[in-house]
Amino acid sequence: MIQRHKIVEERGKEFVLVPKKTYDRMREELEDLEDIRAFDRAKARPQESIPLEMVKRVLAGESPVRVWREHRKLAQQRLADKAGISKPYLSQIENGARSASVGVMKRLAAALKVSVDDLI
């Protein structure tokens, strides 16, 4: 298919004029290419796969800290020690009785080898 276009010059710059249909198709293909590149970038980063059961538990309202702790097969005392907090405090965080400070969440995330976002 031959596409007609026209080159025009304005203020020392060249511009290409194409039919609107051609322009729309080019925009769609560019968006597709951007999606492909974003997918390739995401696949290039090593990421841990998360079992569907974990996702379901968090979506059902269970504490992400507890879900990740159990996924990592850590006892409460072990995680509390690694994060530098007491076991009762960890228990309260997991049960929703207390909120953790940003600093504690960072330490829990580091101990669980996840991002803070994964625990919020």
DOKOL-329442 format. One record per residue (C-alpha): residue number from 1; y negated, z, x negated. Coordinates in pm, 1 decimal, decimal comma. Example, Ala and Ser with C-alpha at 12.3 -4.5 7.8 and 13.67 -1.06 7.14 Angstrom:
% residues 2
+-----+----------+----------+----------+
| num |        Y |        Z |        X |
+-----+----------+----------+----------+
|   1 |    450,0 |    780,0 |  -1230,0 |
|   2 |    106,0 |    714,0 |  -1367,0 |
+-----+----------+----------+----------+
//
This chain:
% residues 120
+-----+----------+----------+----------+
| num |        Y |        Z |        X |
+-----+----------+----------+----------+
|   1 |      0,0 |      0,0 |      0,0 |
|   2 |   -333,8 |   -104,0 |   -147,4 |
|   3 |   -609,5 |    150,2 |    -97,1 |
|   4 |   -964,7 |     26,9 |   -112,5 |
|   5 |  -1222,9 |    231,0 |   -289,2 |
|   6 |  -1571,8 |    178,1 |   -413,3 |
|   7 |  -1744,8 |    312,3 |   -721,8 |
|   8 |  -2110,9 |    400,3 |   -683,5 |
|   9 |  -2357,8 |    539,8 |   -930,1 |
|  10 |  -2620,9 |    792,2 |   -840,6 |
|  11 |  -2848,7 |    974,8 |  -1081,6 |
|  12 |  -2641,8 |    861,7 |  -1376,4 |
|  13 |  -2310,0 |    983,1 |  -1231,2 |
|  14 |  -2026,5 |    770,7 |  -1100,2 |
|  15 |  -1863,6 |    854,8 |   -767,9 |
|  16 |  -1556,7 |    705,7 |   -603,7 |
|  17 |  -1572,8 |    641,5 |   -231,9 |
|  18 |  -1237,4 |    630,9 |    -54,0 |
|  19 |  -1142,6 |    603,8 |    310,9 |
|  20 |  -1126,9 |    937,6 |    494,8 |
|  21 |   -751,0 |    901,6 |    548,5 |
|  22 |   -700,8 |    861,6 |    174,4 |
|  23 |   -922,1 |   1160,7 |    102,5 |
|  24 |   -732,6 |   1377,5 |    355,2 |
|  25 |   -397,1 |   1274,7 |    205,0 |
|  26 |   -523,1 |   1352,6 |   -145,1 |
|  27 |   -640,7 |   1698,8 |    -33,0 |
|  28 |   -301,3 |   1773,6 |    125,6 |
|  29 |   -118,3 |   1663,5 |   -187,8 |
|  30 |   -349,9 |   1874,4 |   -403,7 |
|  31 |   -278,1 |   2179,2 |   -186,8 |
|  32 |     95,7 |   2110,0 |   -218,3 |
|  33 |     59,6 |   2084,1 |   -595,6 |
|  34 |   -130,5 |   2415,4 |   -606,3 |
|  35 |    149,1 |   2579,3 |   -405,0 |
|  36 |    410,9 |   2439,2 |   -643,2 |
|  37 |    218,9 |   2566,6 |   -945,8 |
|  38 |    177,3 |   2912,9 |   -789,5 |
|  39 |    551,2 |   2922,0 |   -717,2 |
|  40 |    630,1 |   2817,5 |  -1075,9 |
|  41 |    400,2 |   3090,2 |  -1213,5 |
|  42 |    564,0 |   3351,8 |   -991,5 |
|  43 |    914,5 |   3242,9 |  -1095,1 |
|  44 |    814,7 |   3254,0 |  -1463,9 |
|  45 |    729,8 |   3625,2 |  -1440,7 |
|  46 |   1036,2 |   3843,3 |  -1466,0 |
|  47 |   1063,4 |   4038,1 |  -1144,3 |
|  48 |   1316,8 |   4280,3 |  -1014,1 |
|  49 |   1494,6 |   4178,2 |   -698,7 |
|  50 |   1464,8 |   4435,2 |   -424,6 |
|  51 |   1762,8 |   4480,7 |   -194,7 |
|  52 |   1690,2 |   4409,8 |    170,3 |
|  53 |   1810,6 |   4757,1 |    265,0 |
|  54 |   1530,6 |   4910,1 |     54,4 |
|  55 |   1271,4 |   4694,5 |    224,7 |
|  56 |   1403,7 |   4789,6 |    566,6 |
|  57 |   1389,7 |   5159,7 |    480,9 |
|  58 |   1028,1 |   5140,6 |    365,8 |
|  59 |    927,9 |   4929,5 |    666,9 |
|  60 |   1093,5 |   5189,2 |    891,7 |
|  61 |    855,5 |   5449,7 |    751,0 |
|  62 |   1067,4 |   5614,1 |    484,6 |
|  63 |    890,3 |   5731,4 |    170,1 |
|  64 |    875,3 |   5453,8 |    -92,6 |
|  65 |    900,1 |   5724,1 |   -360,0 |
|  66 |   1229,9 |   5845,1 |   -215,3 |
|  67 |   1361,9 |   5491,3 |   -165,5 |
|  68 |   1283,4 |   5393,3 |   -525,3 |
|  69 |   1414,8 |   5725,2 |   -661,4 |
|  70 |   1745,8 |   5676,4 |   -485,9 |
|  71 |   1757,8 |   5310,7 |   -592,0 |
|  72 |   1712,0 |   5424,3 |   -952,9 |
|  73 |   1985,4 |   5685,5 |   -894,8 |
|  74 |   1758,8 |   5971,5 |  -1000,3 |
|  75 |   1790,0 |   6324,8 |   -871,2 |
|  76 |   1466,5 |   6481,4 |   -746,2 |
|  77 |   1457,8 |   6722,6 |  -1040,6 |
|  78 |   1497,8 |   6437,8 |  -1292,7 |
|  79 |   1214,0 |   6233,7 |  -1139,8 |
|  80 |    993,5 |   6541,6 |  -1110,9 |
|  81 |   1053,3 |   6617,9 |  -1479,0 |
|  82 |    980,5 |   6259,5 |  -1582,9 |
|  83 |    655,8 |   6260,6 |  -1379,6 |
|  84 |    553,2 |   6607,5 |  -1494,0 |
|  85 |    546,5 |   6762,5 |  -1148,0 |
|  86 |    753,6 |   7028,9 |   -978,5 |
|  87 |   1057,4 |   6946,3 |   -768,1 |
|  88 |    905,7 |   7115,1 |   -456,4 |
|  89 |    590,3 |   6901,5 |   -495,9 |
|  90 |    802,3 |   6584,4 |   -522,4 |
|  91 |    997,6 |   6691,2 |   -215,9 |
|  92 |    673,5 |   6738,5 |    -22,2 |
|  93 |    552,6 |   6393,9 |   -130,4 |
|  94 |    879,7 |   6234,6 |    -22,2 |
|  95 |    874,5 |   6418,1 |    311,8 |
|  96 |    510,7 |   6331,9 |    381,2 |
|  97 |    405,4 |   6696,4 |    382,0 |
|  98 |    164,2 |   6638,1 |     91,5 |
|  99 |    -23,3 |   6345,7 |    -49,4 |
| 100 |     -6,7 |   6275,4 |   -419,5 |
| 101 |   -316,5 |   6226,2 |   -631,8 |
| 102 |   -371,8 |   5888,6 |   -795,3 |
| 103 |   -270,6 |   6038,0 |  -1128,9 |
| 104 |     57,2 |   6171,9 |   -990,5 |
| 105 |    129,4 |   5837,7 |   -822,9 |
| 106 |     72,8 |   5663,3 |  -1156,6 |
| 107 |    315,1 |   5900,3 |  -1328,9 |
| 108 |    574,3 |   5855,8 |  -1054,3 |
| 109 |    535,8 |   5478,4 |  -1074,6 |
| 110 |    579,9 |   5487,2 |  -1452,5 |
| 111 |    886,8 |   5710,4 |  -1422,2 |
| 112 |   1036,4 |   5476,6 |  -1160,2 |
| 113 |    933,4 |   5163,2 |  -1356,3 |
| 114 |    742,0 |   5016,1 |  -1063,6 |
| 115 |    376,1 |   4952,6 |   -989,7 |
| 116 |    168,6 |   5205,3 |   -798,3 |
| 117 |    139,7 |   4940,3 |   -526,5 |
| 118 |    517,3 |   4961,8 |   -477,7 |
| 119 |    480,4 |   5331,1 |   -391,8 |
| 120 |    188,5 |   5300,4 |   -150,8 |
+-----+----------+----------+----------+
//
